[in-house]
């Protein structure tokens, strides 16, 4: 432990708690501005930064100060498990005294929402939808770092072959319990340096995200649309399920996201993907697809509260007003995407949220306004594909139960 590492983490904390941009973007900019930081320094800062975001509320309550250096020392002690004497050696005199007092307060009882490191409004909403017992388990799970999941690109290699390629690079992995092409990797290896990555044998993708694509169940020669493609993780998974046949459109409203898809698409070996930026969900260019598409996926923009293990800043960046804006947007996007589905086609609505406002309520309102659609059965579809997962007619994934990110998905079938 060196003094410059404490200084760097404190500086990063100062940048992060402005919440001007997503945490990963803030850290990317921070590291570019600090090229002298070595690999170990960056790892320490990244681990400490995300630990701070996960535990920000309880740390602030116990710290009794908003001084970034004290908070950096508190993170290193409580969250990263650094030796107190080691920290005292790199602390300034007044910081060492604060650190000793902070250690004495670590067992201080805190109000439930503070101890769970959630804003009060979210704590209350989770309790109303989950009940107290499940909310406690969920909140505890969200304080742990997320595992690193991969999806074997079945167009190029099976899961076993990818696991062997990783093992040859000194990386241990095991099959994910549900997703048939998934692997869960031990630790945080530098995957970009693994030859199999450059060869397109795998992509980084959470197991829950992989499972959502199986609900769409695209056939080889289908016409498929990923309506909110983002950087294209689900697009690539769908293309592999289609064995690079048929037509697969990836739409998004942000050029930068689609630009991030390009190198991934080049590695994948897929030739059936067509990425296109649209201005909004009612872009006139979508009119030519009206009633012609076999499968449409709406991975709607959401709070992302099912991904707090890997995106802990979201719980501090979103409030109830933001939730209301998102639910209005989700309903509009789902209705617009539904116009593309042909008779007999399938629409899948998905979010990485666990709030009913963004999930069940959106689907219920859609079905009430669109009698030509009927709910499908997620459990039956997964069983047909021999995926051993049954959460009922609606897909509901949560880290404390399934080990992956929190996801919701509903199959909506259009009458023939």
C-alpha positions in Angstrom: 0.0 0.0 0.0 1.5 3.3 -1.1 0.5 6.9 -0.4 -0.1 7.7 -4.1 -2.7 4.9 -4.2 -4.8 6.5 -1.5 -4.5 9.8 -3.3 -5.6 8.3 -6.6 -8.6 6.5 -5.0 -9.6 9.7 -3.2 -9.4 11.7 -6.5 -11.5 9.0 -8.3 -14.1 9.1 -5.5 -14.4 12.9 -5.9 -15.1 12.4 -9.6 -17.5 9.5 -9.2 -19.7 11.2 -6.6 -20.6 14.0 -9.0 -22.6 11.3 -10.9 -22.2 13.2 -14.1 -21.7 10.0 -16.2 -21.8 6.3 -15.7 -19.1 5.0 -13.3 -17.3 3.0 -15.9 -17.0 6.0 -18.2 -15.8 8.2 -15.4 -13.1 5.7 -14.5 -12.1 5.3 -18.1 -11.6 9.0 -18.4 -9.8 9.1 -15.0 -7.3 6.5 -16.0 -6.6 8.2 -19.3 -5.8 11.4 -17.3 -3.5 9.5 -15.0 -1.2 7.5 -17.3 1.5 7.1 -14.6 -0.7 4.7 -12.6 0.5 1.1 -13.0 -1.5 -2.0 -13.4 -1.7 -2.7 -9.6 -2.6 1.0 -8.9 -5.4 0.8 -11.4 -6.8 -2.4 -10.0 -6.8 -0.9 -6.5 -8.5 2.3 -7.6 -11.1 0.4 -9.7 -11.9 -2.1 -6.9 -12.0 0.7 -4.3 -14.2 3.0 -6.5 -16.8 0.4 -7.1 -16.7 -0.7 -3.5 -17.3 3.0 -2.5 -20.3 3.2 -4.9 -21.8 -0.1 -3.5 -21.4 1.0 0.2 -21.5 4.8 -0.1 -24.4 5.4 2.2 -23.3 3.3 5.1 -19.7 4.5 4.7 -20.9 8.1 4.9 -22.9 7.3 8.0 -20.0 5.7 9.8 -17.3 8.1 8.5 -18.8 11.3 9.9 -17.0 13.3 7.1 -17.2 13.7 3.4 -13.5 14.1 3.0 -12.4 11.9 0.0 -9.1 10.8 1.5 -10.8 9.6 4.7 -13.5 7.8 2.6 -10.7 6.2 0.5 -9.0 4.9 3.7 -12.4 3.7 5.0 -13.1 1.8 1.7 -9.6 0.2 1.9 -10.2 -0.9 5.5 -13.8 -2.1 5.5 -14.4 -3.2 1.9 -11.0 -4.2 0.6 -9.7 -5.7 3.8 -6.5 -3.8 4.0 -4.5 -4.1 7.2 -5.1 -1.2 9.6 -1.4 -0.8 10.4 -0.6 -0.6 6.7 -3.2 2.1 6.2 -2.1 4.0 9.2 1.4 4.1 7.7 0.3 5.9 4.6 -2.2 8.2 6.3 -1.6 11.7 7.4 -1.5 12.3 11.2 -5.1 13.6 11.4 -6.3 10.8 9.1 -4.7 8.1 11.3 -6.7 9.4 14.2 -9.8 9.4 12.1 -9.1 5.9 10.9 -8.8 4.6 14.5 -12.1 6.2 15.4 -13.7 4.8 12.2 -12.6 1.3 13.2 -14.4 1.7 16.5 -17.6 2.7 14.8 -17.8 -0.3 12.4 -20.2 -2.3 14.5 -22.5 0.7 15.1 -26.1 -0.3 14.2 -27.5 1.6 11.3 -31.1 2.1 10.0 -32.1 -0.8 7.6 -31.9 1.2 4.3 -28.6 2.7 5.3 -27.1 -0.6 6.3 -28.4 -2.0 2.9 -26.8 1.0 1.1 -30.0 1.8 -0.7 -31.9 5.1 -1.0 -35.0 5.2 1.2 -37.5 5.3 -1.7 -36.0 2.2 -3.4 -35.8 0.4 -0.1 -39.5 1.0 0.4 -40.5 0.0 -3.2 -38.5 -3.2 -2.9 -40.2 -4.1 0.3 -43.6 -3.5 -1.2 -42.9 -5.8 -4.2 -40.7 -8.4 -2.6 -41.6 -8.5 1.1 -39.1 -7.9 3.9 -37.3 -11.3 3.8 -36.6 -11.4 0.1 -35.7 -7.7 0.1 -33.1 -8.4 2.7 -31.6 -11.2 0.7 -31.7 -9.2 -2.5 -30.1 -6.2 -0.9 -27.3 -8.3 0.6 -26.6 -10.0 -2.8 -26.4 -6.6 -4.5 -23.5 -5.6 -2.2 -21.3 -8.3 -3.7 -19.3 -7.9 -7.0 -20.9 -9.6 -10.0 -19.2 -12.7 -11.5 -17.7 -12.6 -14.9 -19.8 -14.5 -17.4 -19.0 -15.4 -21.0 -21.0 -16.7 -23.9 -19.4 -19.2 -26.2 -19.9 -18.2 -29.8 -21.6 -21.4 -31.0 -21.0 -20.3 -34.6 -17.3 -20.9 -34.0 -16.8 -23.1 -30.9 -18.7 -25.1 -28.3 -18.6 -24.3 -24.6 -16.2 -27.1 -23.9 -13.8 -25.9 -26.5 -13.9 -22.3 -25.2 -13.3 -23.6 -21.6 -10.2 -25.5 -22.9 -8.9 -22.4 -24.7 -9.3 -20.4 -21.5 -7.6 -23.1 -19.5 -4.6 -23.0 -21.9 -4.3 -19.3 -21.1 -4.4 -20.1 -17.3 -8.0 -19.0 -16.8 -10.4 -21.3 -14.9 -14.1 -21.4 -15.7 -17.2 -23.5 -15.2 -20.4 -23.8 -17.1 -23.2 -21.5 -16.0 -26.1 -23.4 -14.4 -28.8 -22.3 -16.9 -27.5 -20.7 -20.1 -26.4 -23.5 -22.4 -23.5 -21.5 -23.9 -22.4 -19.7 -20.8 -19.2 -19.9 -18.8 -18.4 -18.3 -15.4 -14.8 -17.3 -15.1 -12.8 -17.2 -11.9 -11.4 -13.8 -11.0 -10.9 -10.9 -13.3 -8.5 -12.0 -16.0 -7.4 -9.8 -18.9 -9.6 -11.5 -21.5 -8.6 -9.2 -24.3 -5.1 -10.8 -24.3 -6.5 -14.3 -24.7 -6.2 -15.5 -28.3 -9.7 -17.1 -28.3 -11.1 -13.6 -27.7 -9.5 -12.1 -30.8 -10.7 -15.2 -32.7 -14.3 -14.5 -31.7 -14.8 -17.7 -29.8 -16.5 -15.9 -26.9 -18.1 -12.7 -25.8 -18.6 -11.2 -22.3 -22.3 -11.5 -21.4 -24.1 -12.1 -18.2 -25.9 -15.4 -18.0 -29.3 -13.6 -17.5 -28.8 -11.6 -20.6 -28.1 -14.8 -22.5 -31.3 -16.5 -21.2 -33.4 -13.6 -22.4 -32.3 -14.2 -26.0 -33.5 -17.8 -25.8 -37.1 -16.6 -25.1 -37.1 -15.0 -28.6 -36.2 -18.4 -30.0 -35.4 -17.2 -33.5 -35.4 -19.8 -36.3 -32.6 -19.9 -38.9 -34.4 -18.0 -41.7 -36.4 -15.6 -39.5 -36.5 -11.9 -39.9 -35.5 -10.6 -36.5 -35.2 -7.1 -34.9 -33.3 -6.1 -31.8 -35.1 -2.8 -31.2 -32.9 -1.4 -28.5 -29.6 -3.1 -29.4 -27.1 -0.9 -27.5 -23.6 -2.4 -27.9 -25.1 -5.5 -29.3 -24.6 -8.3 -26.8 -28.0 -9.8 -27.3 -27.8 -9.1 -31.0 -24.7 -11.2 -31.3 -26.3 -14.0 -29.2 -29.4 -13.9 -31.5 -27.2 -14.1 -34.6 -25.5 -17.2 -33.3 -28.8 -18.8 -32.5 -29.8 -18.1 -36.1 -26.5 -19.7 -37.3 -25.9 -16.4 -39.3 -28.9 -17.1 -41.5 -32.0 -14.9 -42.0 -31.9 -11.1 -41.4 -31.2 -9.5 -38.0 -31.5 -5.8 -37.6 -29.9 -4.0 -34.7 -31.5 -0.6 -34.0 -30.5 2.0 -31.5 -30.8 5.8 -31.1 -27.1 6.4 -30.1 -24.3 6.1 -32.7 -21.7 5.4 -30.1 -23.4 2.3 -28.9 -23.7 0.9 -32.4 -20.0 1.8 -33.0 -19.1 -0.4 -30.1 -20.9 -3.3 -31.9 -18.7 -3.1 -35.0 -15.5 -4.7 -33.6 -17.6 -7.3 -31.8 -19.5 -8.1 -34.9 -16.2 -8.5 -36.9 -14.9 -11.0 -34.4 -18.1 -13.0 -34.3 -18.1 -14.1 -37.9 -21.8 -13.2 -38.3 -22.9 -12.0 -41.7 -26.7 -11.6 -41.1 -26.5 -8.5 -38.8 -27.5 -5.1 -40.1 -26.9 -2.2 -37.6 -28.7 1.0 -38.1 -29.2 4.1 -36.0 -32.8 5.4 -35.7 -33.8 8.8 -34.5 -36.6 7.5 -32.2 -39.1 4.7 -31.8 -41.3 6.3 -34.5 -38.5 6.8 -37.1 -40.2 6.8 -40.5 -37.6 4.2 -41.7 -39.3 1.7 -39.5 -42.6 2.0 -41.5 -41.3 -0.4 -44.2 -41.0 -3.1 -41.6 -44.5 -2.8 -40.2 -46.1 -6.2 -39.8 -43.2 -8.1 -41.5 -40.9 -9.2 -38.7 -41.0 -12.7 -37.2 -39.3 -11.9 -33.9 -38.8 -8.5 -32.1 -36.8 -8.0 -28.9 -37.4 -4.9 -26.8 -34.6 -4.8 -24.3 -36.0 -1.5 -22.9 -34.0 1.3 -21.3 -34.6 1.0 -17.6 -33.2 1.8 -14.1 -30.9 -1.2 -14.3 -31.6 -2.0 -10.7 -31.1 -5.7 -11.5 -27.4 -5.0 -12.3 -26.4 -3.1 -9.1 -23.6 -5.5 -8.4 -21.8 -4.3 -11.6 -23.4 -0.9 -11.9 -23.8 0.3 -8.3 -23.9 4.0 -9.3 -27.4 3.4 -10.7 -29.0 3.4 -7.3 -27.7 6.9 -6.6 -28.2 8.3 -10.1 -31.9 7.3 -10.5 -34.8 8.7 -8.4 -38.6 8.4 -8.5 -38.8 11.1 -11.1 -36.4 9.3 -13.3 -38.4 6.1 -12.8 -41.6 7.8 -13.9 -39.8 9.1 -17.1 -38.5 5.7 -17.9 -41.8 3.9 -17.5 -43.4 6.3 -19.9 -40.6 5.7 -22.4 -40.8 1.9 -21.9 -44.5 1.8 -22.8 -44.0 4.0 -25.9 -41.1 1.9 -27.1 -43.0 -1.4 -26.6 -46.0 -0.1 -28.5 -43.9 1.2 -31.4 -41.9 -2.1 -31.6 -45.1 -4.1 -31.6 -46.1 -2.6 -34.9 -43.3 -4.4 -36.6 -44.4 -7.9 -35.5 -46.2 -9.9 -38.2 -49.3 -12.0 -37.5 -48.1 -15.2 -35.8 -44.9 -13.5 -34.7 -43.3 -13.0 -31.3 -42.4 -10.0 -29.3 -40.2 -10.2 -26.1 -40.2 -7.3 -23.7 -37.2 -7.4 -21.3 -35.5 -5.2 -18.7 -32.6 -5.6 -16.3 -34.8 -4.2 -13.5 -36.6 -5.9 -10.7 -39.3 -3.2 -10.1 -42.9 -4.1 -11.1 -43.3 -0.5 -12.4 -40.9 -1.3 -15.2 -42.0 -4.9 -15.8 -45.4 -6.3 -15.0 -47.2 -2.9 -15.1 -45.8 -2.2 -18.6 -46.8 -5.6 -20.0 -50.3 -5.4 -18.4 -51.0 -2.0 -19.9 -49.7 -3.1 -23.3 -51.9 -6.2 -23.4 -54.9 -4.2 -22.4 -54.3 -1.8 -25.3 -53.3 -4.5 -27.8 -55.8 -7.4 -27.9 -54.1 -8.9 -30.9 -51.3 -10.0 -28.5 -51.5 -12.7 -25.9 -49.0 -13.6 -23.2 -46.7 -16.5 -23.9 -45.1 -18.9 -21.4 -41.4 -18.4 -20.7 -41.0 -21.5 -18.7 -42.5 -23.7 -21.5 -40.2 -22.0 -24.0 -37.1 -22.7 -21.9 -38.2 -26.2 -21.3 -38.5 -26.8 -25.0 -34.9 -25.7 -25.4 -33.9 -28.0 -22.4 -32.9 -25.1 -20.3 -33.5 -26.1 -16.6 -35.1 -22.9 -15.4 -38.7 -22.3 -14.4 -39.8 -18.9 -13.0 -43.3 -19.2 -14.4 -44.9 -17.7 -17.5 -42.8 -14.5 -16.9 -39.0 -14.7 -16.7 -37.8 -13.3 -13.3 -34.1 -13.6 -12.6 -32.4 -12.3 -9.5 -28.8 -12.6 -8.2 -29.7 -14.0 -4.7 -31.7 -16.9 -6.4 -30.0 -17.5 -9.7 -26.5 -16.0 -9.4 -26.9 -13.8 -12.5 -28.1 -10.2 -13.0 -31.7 -9.4 -12.2 -33.8 -9.6 -15.4 -37.5 -9.6 -16.3 -38.9 -10.8 -19.6 -42.3 -11.5 -21.1 -43.2 -13.3 -24.3 -46.0 -11.6 -26.2 -47.4 -13.6 -29.1 -49.4 -11.9 -32.0 -52.4 -13.8 -33.2 -52.0 -15.3 -36.7 
